[in-house]
Each structure stands twice: as structure tokens, then as C-alpha cells.
Amino acid sequence: MANPGYGKRSAPDQLQRTKHDFTHLPPREAAIAAYLDRLPEGADISVKTLAKTLPYGQCALRTALNRLQNAGHLRRGRERLESEGTGTRWITRSWFSRTARDDAWWASFARGDVTEPAPKPTRSRAHILLAALGRKTPALSLSAADCADLAPLLTEWFARGATDEAVVRALTDGLPNPIHHPAALLRRRLTDKLPPEPAPTPPRRTLECASCGLPGQPEALPGGMCRACRGDRPHPPNASLPARSVQAHAQQIRAAMSARRHAPTHG
């Protein structure tokens, strides 16, 4: 597969697949076209990647792809995508059509005048797990409609931190025999065994004194300064000051002692 957003894209409005689709092409080009036609969306169809799988060298593949383009089955170009956060970017794409198109159709497609079908929704993690239950426990085999109906209940499990292994155990341990309605049983278990919401984790933070830089808990820094720097109490004898503030703190102490020595006395 190509990187996300790249690779093969199927052109819209194609005719149904038949055994006569590429008989108008030379044998090599027909074989390559049939191979490309059956690759999934997003497959990497670059010359280097195809050469690793097909029995043709890169030079032969490059020639064949050019001939497929001339025959109206392939177009290569770039498409502009706009998304929040990343702005506008251009990506490389290769559009393949089982049905040969003329230049006018491809030009209309490039202008956006050809309606493209909406992409098929990707199955969720919950849907995939539910569909796979029947492979381990045949009695829990579900239809696609059952999986789609139960997936929102299972999604809530994942939101509460449940792992795939924990879900499978909860749904398959201690099953009755026989199971008449697997979807109803799983709905009951997904509802009754729903894990509790996790307790919120308090943030782990420390603040530094605005004067000496020593770390401390927020409640011990009234006004942003530790009690020692405010004069409420001395620093602990073993307290270690950050290297960046040692000199500054020493200067503060010397200045305070000098001020006391030179302060006028009143008799």
C-alpha cells in the first residue's frame, strides 16, 4: 500500500467487470491492466513496486503504463487537498479505469464535472472485533447488520479503557448451550458488564518559587514565592537550589546581611 492519500484511485462510473475488459490491449498490457484493476484503493502502483511483484522489469512496466494511459485506462497527476491545521497541499495520485475513457472524459473528470461516489465507510475497531467473534466461537457468529448495531455499545467499552482481550473474555466466557440469539446475548453482556468509568487522574505538577527557583507544591508558594523567600521561615539546611538561581539567591542573602550591619541604631 502507498502512503495515506496516495496510490491507486478508481475512476467513477465504471462498467461491471467482465472477462473481455482488456481484450483490445496487447497481452502484456492486458495482464498488467487486469492486475491493477483488482488492486485495492490506495495500493502502490509505482513502477518500482510493480516490478517486485510482476514478471516484468521497470523499463517494460513504464512502457506498459504509458500505453494504458494512451488507451484511456490510466491517468497520473496531482490533487489538491485542503484540511484544517495543515492548510493546502498537493498529493500525487494515479486514477485507473477498467472502462476505457477518451480525453474529453478525463478532462471533465479533472474539472470535477464527473460525480465521484462517496467512499465506503471504514469499519470501526468495535465492528471488526464483533465480526471476528464467530471465528473463535462459531455460536457467536453475527451478521453485518448485527455488528453495526452492537458496535456503539462496544465503542463505549473502549472509551473506558477496555482492551480487546478483556472484551473477548467478557463476551465468550461461560456461554450457555445452546445459544439461540447471539446478537441478543451479546447486547445483554455488553450492557450488563460495561466497565465503570475510570476515575480522573489528577495532574502531576510542581511550581517553582519566583525568587529562588526551588520547586514546591502550589499551596506552599503563596504569591508565587516560597515561605523562606517571603521571610516566614528559613530554607531547610539540605535544600538544594537550582544551579541557575544559586548565585542570585546568595546575592540576596549577602545584601540582606549588609543592610542589617549598616542599619542605624537608635539609643
Backbone as numpy.savetxt, mean C-alpha at the origin, in Angstrom:
# Nx Ny Nz CAx CAy CAz Cx Cy Cz
5.38 -8.95 -13.46 4.55 -7.76 -13.46 5.41 -6.51 -13.46
4.90 -5.47 -14.10 5.62 -4.20 -14.14 5.39 -3.46 -12.84
6.10 -2.35 -12.66 5.86 -1.51 -11.51 4.43 -1.00 -11.54
3.84 -0.71 -10.36 2.45 -0.23 -10.33 2.25 0.97 -11.26
1.21 0.90 -12.09 0.91 1.98 -13.01 1.50 1.80 -14.39
2.36 0.80 -14.55 3.02 0.59 -15.84 2.55 -0.74 -16.43
3.18 -1.15 -17.54 2.89 -2.45 -18.10 1.71 -2.45 -19.05
1.22 -3.65 -19.37 0.16 -3.84 -20.35 -1.15 -3.25 -19.86
-1.83 -2.60 -20.79 -3.20 -2.14 -20.55 -4.04 -2.59 -21.75
-5.17 -3.22 -21.49 -6.03 -3.70 -22.57 -6.88 -2.55 -23.09
-6.94 -2.44 -24.41 -7.80 -1.43 -25.03 -9.26 -1.82 -24.84
-10.16 -0.84 -24.78 -11.58 -1.14 -24.55 -12.28 -1.65 -25.81
-13.50 -2.17 -25.59 -14.41 -2.54 -26.69 -13.82 -3.59 -27.63
-13.15 -4.59 -27.08 -12.60 -5.64 -27.92 -13.64 -6.74 -28.17
-13.51 -7.42 -29.29 -14.38 -8.54 -29.58 -13.99 -9.74 -28.71
-14.90 -10.70 -28.59 -14.63 -11.90 -27.81 -13.46 -12.68 -28.42
-12.71 -13.36 -27.57 -11.55 -14.13 -28.03 -12.01 -15.34 -28.85
-11.34 -15.55 -29.98 -11.61 -16.74 -30.82 -10.27 -17.31 -31.28
-10.32 -18.49 -31.90 -9.09 -19.12 -32.38 -8.59 -18.50 -33.68
-9.34 -17.57 -34.23 -8.95 -16.94 -35.50 -8.45 -15.50 -35.31
-8.19 -15.11 -34.07 -7.89 -13.71 -33.80 -6.68 -13.20 -34.57
-5.61 -13.97 -34.63 -4.35 -13.45 -35.18 -3.89 -14.22 -36.42
-4.83 -14.85 -37.11 -4.46 -15.64 -38.30 -3.98 -14.75 -39.45
-4.25 -13.46 -39.41 -3.80 -12.56 -40.48 -2.33 -12.16 -40.31
-1.71 -12.55 -39.20 -0.32 -12.20 -38.92 0.61 -13.34 -39.30
1.89 -13.03 -39.54 2.88 -14.11 -39.72 2.95 -14.98 -38.47
3.39 -16.23 -38.59 3.36 -17.16 -37.45 4.03 -16.62 -36.18
5.23 -16.01 -36.31 5.91 -15.52 -35.11 5.11 -14.41 -34.45
4.65 -13.45 -35.23 3.88 -12.34 -34.68 2.55 -12.83 -34.08
1.95 -13.82 -34.74 0.68 -14.37 -34.23 0.89 -15.03 -32.87
1.99 -15.77 -32.72 2.27 -16.45 -31.45 2.52 -15.42 -30.34
3.28 -14.38 -30.64 3.57 -13.35 -29.64 2.30 -12.59 -29.28
1.47 -12.28 -30.27 0.23 -11.57 -30.00 -0.70 -12.40 -29.12
-0.80 -13.70 -29.38 -1.64 -14.57 -28.56 -1.12 -14.63 -27.13
0.20 -14.61 -26.97 0.79 -14.62 -25.63 0.46 -13.32 -24.90
0.65 -12.18 -25.57 0.35 -10.89 -24.94 -1.12 -10.77 -24.59
-1.97 -11.31 -25.44 -3.41 -11.20 -25.22 -3.83 -11.85 -23.92
-3.15 -12.90 -23.50 -3.54 -13.64 -22.31 -2.80 -13.20 -21.05
-1.90 -12.25 -21.17 -1.23 -11.73 -19.98 -2.18 -10.84 -19.19
-2.05 -10.81 -17.87 -2.94 -9.96 -17.06 -2.60 -8.49 -17.21
-3.52 -7.66 -16.74 -3.29 -6.22 -16.74 -2.06 -5.90 -15.88
-1.24 -4.99 -16.36 -0.06 -4.59 -15.60 1.15 -5.47 -15.82
1.03 -6.47 -16.68 2.18 -7.35 -16.94 3.27 -6.58 -17.68
4.51 -6.91 -17.35 5.66 -6.28 -18.00 5.82 -6.90 -19.39
5.64 -6.09 -20.43 5.78 -6.60 -21.80 6.93 -5.89 -22.51
7.94 -5.53 -21.74 9.13 -4.96 -22.35 9.90 -6.06 -23.09
10.75 -5.66 -24.02 11.50 -6.62 -24.82 12.38 -7.50 -23.94
13.04 -6.92 -22.95 13.94 -7.70 -22.09 13.17 -8.76 -21.31
12.00 -8.38 -20.79 11.22 -9.33 -20.01 10.65 -10.44 -20.90
10.15 -10.08 -22.07 9.60 -11.10 -22.97 10.68 -12.07 -23.43
11.91 -11.60 -23.62 13.00 -12.46 -24.07 13.35 -13.53 -23.04
13.02 -13.29 -21.77 13.30 -14.28 -20.73 12.30 -15.44 -20.75
11.15 -15.22 -21.41 10.09 -16.23 -21.41 9.87 -16.84 -22.78
9.88 -16.02 -23.80 9.59 -16.50 -25.15 10.86 -16.96 -25.86
10.75 -17.86 -26.81 11.94 -18.41 -27.50 12.45 -17.51 -28.62
12.51 -16.22 -28.36 12.99 -15.27 -29.36 13.97 -14.31 -28.69
14.92 -13.83 -29.46 15.87 -12.85 -28.94 15.24 -11.46 -28.90
15.98 -10.53 -28.28 15.46 -9.18 -28.12 15.27 -8.50 -29.46
16.18 -8.73 -30.40 16.06 -8.09 -31.72 14.81 -8.58 -32.44
14.56 -9.89 -32.40 13.38 -10.45 -33.05 12.10 -9.96 -32.38
12.12 -9.86 -31.06 10.94 -9.39 -30.35 10.66 -7.93 -30.65
11.70 -7.14 -30.74 11.51 -5.72 -31.05 10.87 -5.56 -32.43
11.34 -6.34 -33.38 10.75 -6.31 -34.73 9.30 -6.76 -34.70
9.02 -7.84 -33.96 7.66 -8.36 -33.90 6.71 -7.35 -33.26
7.13 -6.68 -32.20 6.27 -5.69 -31.55 5.99 -4.51 -32.48
6.99 -4.13 -33.26 6.77 -3.05 -34.23 5.75 -3.47 -35.29
5.79 -4.74 -35.68 4.82 -5.23 -36.67 3.42 -5.31 -36.07
3.34 -5.68 -34.80 2.03 -5.68 -34.13 1.47 -4.27 -34.04
2.36 -3.31 -33.84 1.91 -1.92 -33.81 1.40 -1.50 -35.19
2.14 -1.85 -36.24 1.71 -1.50 -37.60 0.40 -2.17 -37.97
0.16 -3.37 -37.40 -1.08 -4.09 -37.70 -2.26 -3.60 -36.88
-2.02 -2.67 -35.94 -3.12 -2.09 -35.18 -3.44 -2.77 -33.87
-2.57 -3.69 -33.41 -2.82 -4.40 -32.15 -2.14 -3.74 -30.95
-1.19 -2.87 -31.17 -0.36 -2.37 -30.07 -0.07 -0.88 -30.27
-0.11 -0.16 -29.18 0.36 1.22 -29.17 1.13 1.44 -27.88
2.24 2.14 -27.98 3.07 2.46 -26.82 3.16 3.96 -26.68
3.09 4.45 -25.45 3.14 5.89 -25.23 3.18 6.21 -23.76
2.79 7.42 -23.43 2.79 7.88 -22.04 1.42 8.42 -21.69
1.07 8.34 -20.42 -0.22 8.83 -19.94 0.02 9.70 -18.72
-0.69 10.82 -18.67 -0.54 11.74 -17.55 -1.52 11.38 -16.45
-1.01 11.27 -15.26 -1.84 10.99 -14.10 -1.74 12.15 -13.14
-2.86 12.48 -12.53 -2.89 13.54 -11.53 -3.44 12.96 -10.24
-2.73 13.18 -9.15 -3.17 12.68 -7.85 -2.77 13.66 -6.78
-3.55 13.65 -5.69 -3.26 14.55 -4.58 -1.95 14.15 -3.92
-1.16 15.12 -3.58 0.10 14.86 -2.89 1.27 14.75 -3.83
1.10 14.01 -4.94 2.21 13.83 -5.87 2.11 14.72 -7.09
0.95 15.36 -7.28 0.80 16.26 -8.41 0.67 15.49 -9.72
1.16 16.08 -10.78 1.05 15.50 -12.11 2.31 14.72 -12.46
2.13 13.52 -13.03 3.29 12.75 -13.48 2.90 11.98 -14.73
3.90 11.69 -15.54 3.71 10.93 -16.77 4.24 9.52 -16.57
3.47 8.53 -17.00 3.91 7.14 -16.88 3.88 6.49 -18.26
4.75 5.51 -18.45 4.85 4.78 -19.72 3.86 3.63 -19.72
3.13 3.49 -20.81 2.17 2.40 -20.92 2.20 1.79 -22.31
1.76 0.53 -22.38 1.62 -0.18 -23.66 0.20 -0.70 -23.73
-0.58 -0.22 -24.70 -1.96 -0.66 -24.86 -2.04 -1.75 -25.91
-2.71 -2.84 -25.57 -2.83 -3.98 -26.48 -4.30 -4.21 -26.80
-4.58 -4.48 -28.06 -5.95 -4.77 -28.50 -5.97 -6.07 -29.29
-6.75 -7.04 -28.82 -6.92 -8.28 -29.56 -7.55 -7.98 -30.93
-8.44 -7.02 -30.93 -9.09 -6.59 -32.17 -8.22 -5.52 -32.83
-7.85 -5.74 -34.07 -7.00 -4.77 -34.76 -7.75 -3.45 -34.94
-7.04 -2.33 -34.68 -7.63 -1.00 -34.82 -6.86 -0.20 -35.86
-7.57 0.71 -36.53 -6.87 1.56 -37.48 -6.36 2.81 -36.77
-5.59 3.62 -37.50 -4.97 4.80 -36.89 -6.01 5.78 -36.36
-7.16 5.88 -37.04 -8.19 6.81 -36.60 -8.74 6.40 -35.23
-8.92 5.07 -35.02 -9.43 4.61 -33.73 -8.42 4.91 -32.62
-7.16 4.64 -32.86 -6.14 4.89 -31.85 -6.04 6.39 -31.55
-6.17 7.23 -32.57 -6.14 8.68 -32.34 -7.32 9.11 -31.48
-8.50 8.53 -31.74 -9.67 8.84 -30.93 -9.48 8.36 -29.49
-8.86 7.18 -29.35 -8.58 6.65 -28.01 -7.63 7.57 -27.25
-6.61 8.08 -27.93 -5.64 8.97 -27.28 -6.29 10.27 -26.84
-7.30 10.74 -27.58 -7.99 11.98 -27.21 -8.98 11.76 -26.07
-9.26 10.51 -25.76 -10.23 10.22 -24.70 -11.64 10.11 -25.21
-11.81 9.98 -26.53 -13.16 9.88 -27.10 -13.72 8.47 -27.02
-12.89 7.49 -26.68 -13.34 6.10 -26.55 -13.56 5.82 -25.07
-14.73 5.37 -24.73 -15.06 5.10 -23.33 -14.36 3.84 -22.86
-13.64 3.97 -21.76 -12.95 2.81 -21.18 -13.79 2.22 -20.07
-13.83 0.90 -19.96 -14.61 0.27 -18.88 -13.98 0.56 -17.53
-14.82 0.63 -16.52 -14.32 0.85 -15.16 -13.49 -0.36 -14.74
-12.36 -0.13 -14.04 -11.53 -1.27 -13.61 -12.26 -2.15 -12.62
-11.99 -3.44 -12.72 -12.61 -4.35 -11.78 -12.08 -4.10 -10.37
-12.97 -4.08 -9.37 -12.50 -3.82 -8.01 -11.57 -4.92 -7.52
-10.54 -4.55 -6.82 -9.60 -5.50 -6.26 -10.19 -6.17 -5.03
-10.06 -7.48 -4.93 -10.61 -8.17 -3.77 -9.85 -7.78 -2.52
-10.58 -7.58 -1.45 -9.99 -7.15 -0.19 -9.32 -8.32 0.51
-8.52 -7.99 1.53 -7.87 -9.02 2.34 -8.91 -9.94 2.97
-10.01 -9.36 3.46 -11.06 -10.16 4.09 -11.71 -11.09 3.07
-11.99 -10.60 1.88 -12.61 -11.42 0.85 -11.72 -12.59 0.47
-10.42 -12.33 0.33 -9.48 -13.39 -0.05 -9.42 -14.47 1.03
-9.39 -14.07 2.30 -9.32 -15.06 3.38 -10.59 -15.91 3.41
-11.74 -15.29 3.27 -12.99 -16.04 3.31 -13.09 -17.02 2.14
-12.64 -16.58 0.96 -12.69 -17.45 -0.20 -11.76 -18.65 -0.05
-10.69 -18.47 0.72 -9.70 -19.55 0.88 -10.09 -20.54 1.96
-11.11 -20.24 2.77 -11.47 -21.15 3.85 -11.86 -22.53 3.33
-12.52 -22.57 2.18 -12.97 -23.84 1.66 -11.85 -24.77 1.26
-10.66 -24.23 0.97 -9.54 -25.11 0.61 -9.05 -25.88 1.82
-9.09 -25.25 2.99 -8.66 -25.94 4.21 -9.81 -26.73 4.83
-11.00 -26.17 4.80 -12.17 -26.79 5.39 -13.28 -26.79 4.36
-13.42 -27.85 3.56 -14.41 -27.86 2.48 -15.83 -27.54 2.93
-16.15 -27.88 4.18 -17.51 -27.62 4.66 -17.80 -26.12 4.77
-16.74 -25.28 4.72 -16.91 -23.83 4.82 -16.74 -23.14 3.47
-16.92 -23.88 2.38 -16.81 -23.28 1.06 -17.92 -22.25 0.87
-17.54 -21.08 0.36 -18.47 -19.97 0.21 -18.56 -19.55 -1.25
-19.68 -18.99 -1.61 -19.83 -18.41 -2.94 -19.21 -17.01 -2.94
-19.02 -16.46 -4.13 -18.48 -15.10 -4.24 -19.41 -14.10 -3.55
-20.72 -14.32 -3.65 -21.67 -13.42 -3.00 -21.56 -13.51 -1.48
-21.36 -14.75 -0.96 -21.20 -14.91 0.49 -19.96 -14.17 0.97
-18.85 -14.31 0.23 -17.60 -13.64 0.62 -17.79 -12.13 0.64
-18.43 -11.59 -0.37 -18.65 -10.15 -0.42 -19.55 -9.69 0.72
-20.53 -10.53 1.12 -21.45 -10.17 2.18 -20.78 -10.20 3.55
-19.86 -11.17 3.76 -19.23 -11.34 5.07 -17.96 -10.50 5.23
-17.38 -10.04 4.13 -16.10 -9.33 4.19 -16.12 -8.12 5.12
-17.18 -7.28 5.14 -17.16 -6.14 6.07 -17.06 -6.55 7.54
-17.67 -7.69 7.91 -17.56 -8.15 9.30 -16.13 -8.53 9.62
-15.47 -9.21 8.69 -14.09 -9.62 8.92 -13.14 -8.43 8.89
-13.44 -7.44 8.07 -12.60 -6.25 8.02 -12.50 -5.59 9.39
-13.59 -5.64 10.16 -13.57 -5.06 11.51 -12.62 -5.84 12.41
-12.49 -7.13 12.22 -11.52 -7.92 12.98 -10.11 -7.41 12.71
-9.80 -7.21 11.43 -8.46 -6.73 11.09 -8.23 -5.33 11.66
-9.26 -4.50 11.69 -9.12 -3.16 12.25 -8.80 -3.22 13.74
-9.18 -4.31 14.40 -8.92 -4.46 15.83 -7.65 -5.27 16.10
-6.84 -5.49 15.07 -5.54 -6.10 15.26 -5.48 -7.61 15.09
-6.56 -8.24 14.64 -6.55 -9.70 14.47 -5.65 -10.09 13.30
-4.92 -11.19 13.47 -4.08 -11.72 12.40 -4.88 -12.74 11.57
-4.36 -13.06 10.40 -5.03 -14.07 9.57 -5.13 -15.40 10.30
-4.04 -15.78 10.99 -4.02 -17.06 11.69 -5.08 -17.10 12.79
-5.22 -15.98 13.54 -6.22 -15.93 14.61 -7.63 -16.02 14.04
-7.85 -15.39 12.92 -9.18 -15.44 12.29 -9.51 -16.86 11.86
-8.57 -17.52 11.21 -8.83 -18.88 10.73 -9.13 -19.81 11.90
-8.37 -19.66 12.99 -8.64 -20.51 14.17 -10.05 -20.25 14.71
-10.41 -18.98 14.81 -11.72 -18.65 15.36 -12.86 -19.16 14.50
-12.63 -19.23 13.20 -13.70 -19.63 12.29 -13.75 -21.14 12.05
-12.66 -21.85 12.32 -12.62 -23.28 11.97 -12.54 -24.22 13.16
-12.17 -23.73 14.34 -12.05 -24.62 15.50 -13.44 -25.03 16.01
-13.54 -26.33 16.38 -14.77 -26.82 17.01 -16.01 -26.71 16.16
-15.90 -27.03 14.89 -17.06 -26.90 14.00 -18.07 -28.02 14.24
-19.35 -27.73 14.12 -20.35 -28.79 14.22 -20.32 -29.68 12.98
-20.94 -30.82 13.09 -20.98 -31.76 11.97 -22.38 -32.39 11.92
-23.07 -32.17 10.83 -22.68 -31.47 9.60 -22.95 -29.96 9.68
-22.42 -29.24 8.68 -22.67 -27.81 8.56 -23.65 -27.62 7.40
-24.84 -27.12 7.73 -25.86 -26.96 6.70 -25.77 -25.61 6.00
-25.40 -24.59 6.73 -25.36 -23.23 6.17 -24.04 -22.56 6.57
-22.97 -22.78 5.81 -21.66 -22.25 6.20 -21.64 -20.72 6.32
-22.34 -20.02 5.45 -22.33 -18.55 5.53 -22.98 -18.08 6.81
-24.09 -18.72 7.19 -24.78 -18.32 8.43 -23.91 -18.62 9.65
-23.24 -19.77 9.64 -22.36 -20.11 10.77 -21.21 -19.12 10.89
-20.60 -18.77 9.77 -19.47 -17.84 9.82 -19.95 -16.45 10.24
-21.12 -16.04 9.80 -21.65 -14.75 10.24 -21.81 -14.71 11.76
-22.33 -15.80 12.30 -22.52 -15.87 13.76 -21.19 -15.80 14.48
-20.19 -16.53 13.98 -18.88 -16.52 14.65 -18.19 -15.17 14.49
-18.28 -14.58 13.33 -17.65 -13.26 13.12 -18.29 -12.21 14.03
-19.57 -12.39 14.33 -20.26 -11.43 15.20 -19.98 -11.70 16.68
-20.12 -12.98 17.08 -20.01 -13.33 18.50 -18.58 -13.30 19.02
-17.60 -13.60 18.15 -16.21 -13.69 18.60 -15.40 -12.45 18.25
-16.06 -11.39 17.88 -15.34 -10.17 17.50 -14.42 -9.72 18.63
-13.13 -9.56 18.37 -12.20 -9.14 19.43 -12.56 -7.75 19.96
-12.21 -7.47 21.21 -12.48 -6.13 21.76 -11.60 -5.09 21.09
-12.05 -3.87 21.13 -11.24 -2.80 20.58 -9.98 -2.64 21.43
-8.82 -2.49 20.82 -7.59 -2.33 21.60 -7.61 -1.03 22.39
-7.05 -1.10 23.61 -6.96 0.11 24.43 -6.01 1.10 23.79
-6.35 2.37 23.82 -5.45 3.36 23.21 -4.10 3.39 23.93
-3.06 3.44 23.17 -1.71 3.49 23.72 -1.29 4.94 23.94
-0.98 5.30 25.18 -0.59 6.69 25.41 0.73 7.00 24.72
0.90 8.21 24.26 2.17 8.56 23.59 3.33 8.56 24.58
4.48 8.16 24.09 5.70 8.17 24.91 6.51 9.40 24.52
6.46 10.41 25.37 7.14 11.66 25.07 7.87 12.17 26.30
8.93 12.86 26.07 9.62 13.61 27.12 9.90 15.00 26.59
9.93 15.95 27.51 10.25 17.33 27.16 11.56 17.72 27.81
12.23 18.70 27.25 13.48 19.19 27.81 13.26 20.54 28.46
14.00 20.75 29.56 13.97 22.05 30.22 14.46 23.12 29.25
13.73 24.23 29.18 14.09 25.30 28.26 15.40 25.98 28.63
15.86 25.76 29.89 17.09 26.42 30.32 18.30 25.50 30.24
18.23 24.35 30.94 19.40 23.47 30.99 19.34 22.33 29.99
18.21 22.03 29.43 18.11 20.98 28.43 17.94 19.59 28.98
17.85 19.43 30.32 17.65 18.11 30.88 16.24 17.60 30.54
16.12 16.30 30.17 14.79 15.77 29.90 14.01 15.54 31.18
12.71 15.64 31.08 11.87 15.42 32.24 10.43 15.24 31.80
9.60 14.80 32.71 8.18 14.66 32.41 7.54 16.04 32.35
6.52 16.19 31.50 5.92 17.51 31.32 5.46 18.15 32.62
4.90 17.33 33.54 4.40 17.93 34.78 5.52 18.45 35.67
6.77 18.03 35.42 7.91 18.50 36.22 8.57 19.72 35.59
7.97 20.27 34.54 8.55 21.42 33.86 7.54 22.56 33.80
7.15 23.11 34.96 6.20 24.23 34.94 6.81 25.43 34.22
6.05 25.94 33.27 6.56 27.07 32.50 7.67 26.69 31.55
7.88 25.38 31.32 8.92 24.94 30.41 10.29 24.80 31.04
10.43 25.06 32.34 11.72 24.98 33.02 11.62 24.01 34.18
12.70 23.27 34.41 12.72 22.35 35.54 12.78 23.15 36.84
12.44 22.49 37.94 12.36 23.20 39.22 13.73 23.70 39.68
14.79 22.97 39.28 16.13 23.42 39.68 16.47 24.74 39.02
16.17 24.87 37.71 16.47 26.11 37.02 15.56 27.24 37.47
14.38 26.90 37.97 13.48 27.92 38.52 13.88 28.31 39.93
14.85 27.57 40.52 15.30 27.88 41.86 14.53 27.18 42.94
13.61 26.27 42.56 12.82 25.59 43.57 13.62 24.54 44.32
14.59 23.92 43.62 15.43 22.91 44.26 16.67 22.72 43.40
17.78 22.19 43.99 19.01 22.00 43.21 18.87 20.80 42.28
19.73 20.79 41.26 19.80 19.62 40.40 20.29 18.42 41.19
19.82 17.21 40.91 20.36 16.02 41.56 21.86 15.94 41.32
22.61 15.44 42.32 24.07 15.41 42.16 24.54 14.55 40.99
23.78 13.52 40.61 24.20 12.64 39.53 23.58 12.99 38.19
22.87 14.10 38.14 22.22 14.46 36.88 23.26 14.78 35.83
23.07 14.27 34.64 24.01 14.53 33.55 23.35 15.48 32.57
23.99 16.59 32.31 23.47 17.58 31.39 23.86 17.23 29.97
22.99 17.49 29.02 23.38 17.29 27.62 24.60 18.10 27.27
25.44 17.55 26.40 26.71 18.21 26.08 26.50 19.62 25.55
25.40 19.84 24.79 25.21 21.14 24.20 24.87 22.22 25.22
24.44 21.79 26.45 24.02 22.80 27.43 24.91 22.87 28.66
25.95 22.03 28.74 26.81 22.03 29.93 27.46 23.39 30.13
28.07 23.92 29.07 28.77 25.19 29.19 27.81 26.32 29.54
26.67 26.34 28.92 25.71 27.40 29.21 25.23 27.33 30.65
24.98 26.13 31.14 24.52 25.98 32.51 25.62 26.38 33.50
26.87 26.03 33.20 27.97 26.42 34.08 28.11 27.94 34.14
27.93 28.58 33.01 28.00 30.05 33.00 26.90 30.66 33.84
25.70 30.06 33.81 24.61 30.56 34.64 24.96 30.46 36.12
25.54 29.32 36.51 25.89 29.13 37.93 26.96 30.12 38.36
28.04 30.29 37.51 29.10 31.23 37.86 28.57 32.66 37.96
27.68 33.02 37.06 27.14 34.37 37.10 26.33 34.59 38.36
25.56 33.56 38.76 24.75 33.71 39.97 25.63 33.84 41.20
26.74 33.06 41.29 27.64 33.13 42.44 28.37 34.47 42.48
28.76 34.96 41.30 29.45 36.24 41.25 28.53 37.36 41.69
27.28 37.28 41.30 26.34 38.32 41.70 26.15 38.33 43.20
26.13 37.15 43.82 25.97 37.09 45.26 27.17 37.68 45.98
28.40 37.40 45.45 29.61 37.90 46.12 29.68 39.43 46.04
29.23 40.00 44.97 29.36 41.43 44.78 28.11 42.21 45.18
27.15 41.47 45.69 25.93 42.17 46.08 26.22 43.04 47.31
25.74 44.28 47.38 25.99 45.17 48.55 25.31 44.63 49.80
26.00 44.81 50.93 25.43 44.36 52.19 24.93 45.59 52.95
23.89 45.38 53.68 23.27 46.49 54.43 23.35 46.16 55.91
23.94 47.08 56.71 24.06 46.88 58.16 23.05 47.68 58.90
